[in-house]
């Protein structure tokens, strides 16, 4: 237990604190929380894992984390702390409560020895100062289905069938596991998360129908239909495929939905969807957004966990203004595998920890950060080598929201 200069106490939550934590979550996220949802989060987090801030007996801030395994480039599963439900009461802003909560929480994460801490950010300007960098990129796209025609060179692999998602659970979960094991940023999905997806509570449908399913041996789509003034939209909740044929076949099925005017889905930047159509302009981007953010808790362990796309020898100075995870590191890569050690050698690259987090899964480029003056490299060839080495065969993508 610690006490801040403002008289705020920071300590671990107990079972008795949960009603106050739930109230704070409801206020800060503007969403009522059912007993079933509270039980769900307790099952993920553990009743005694949240860190809370108290002003007297009132809970005025909280943060918690979920033990996770996340895939990194090359397919390895790395232990991570998935930080979630970070709240500070509107009555107690600008008092250093978030920093106090995070200082305690990250000290615990560091003691646990996990190399990564991950989160999703409701506001993009908060977490960089704590060493987190956005590390996946997705776009929301919309297609007017009435005018979408498949390019004549695109094959028709077939093999898609219509299913009730709950009845196809074994196939869907098996496909997700295959997709997750190859996709940087994707997390292992626990059974209780699957339980909630297939339960499909009405409170989480966003005004849409219950889930519909399309299933292929190597992919699946879960979607809802939403009625509006200008017709019905099929809103894709999850699209997972592990082969080009399943990707094509599932999009053929989606574009064949009668009585649907518009299809909305999230895609990664290099998704081949536009090239499947005779008119690629029909795939219109309505937003481009980050999903997963990464803080590297242990630089050598994290950099040695992933695979690289070319040999590399570089000395990096990593600056960490929040904790002491930074320093100078010699990174040597041969045949895709890295050895990373602390060194006193002059650096060839200087960057902050949040920038390294953004580069880590391959979705962002060192050259772009250099152009923004957020990364320094001794020469242009070093930037090229970083970008090539830190690339990934598969686009980074978050597996499930938390």
Beta strands, then each sheet from edge to edge (+ up, - down):
strand 1: 2-3
strand 2: 9-12
strand 3: 51-55
strand 4: 58-71
strand 5: 77-88
strand 6: 116-119
strand 7: 133-134
strand 8: 137-144
strand 9: 161-163
strand 10: 212-216
strand 11: 219-228
strand 12: 231-241
strand 13: 262-268
strand 14: 284-290
strand 15: 293-296
strand 16: 312-319
strand 17: 327-334
strand 18: 337-342
strand 19: 349-352
strand 20: 375-377
sheet 1: 1+ 2- 3+ 4- 5+ 6+ 15- 7+
sheet 2: 9+ 10- 11+ 12- 13- 8+ 14-
sheet 3: 18+ 17- 16+ 19+ 20-
end
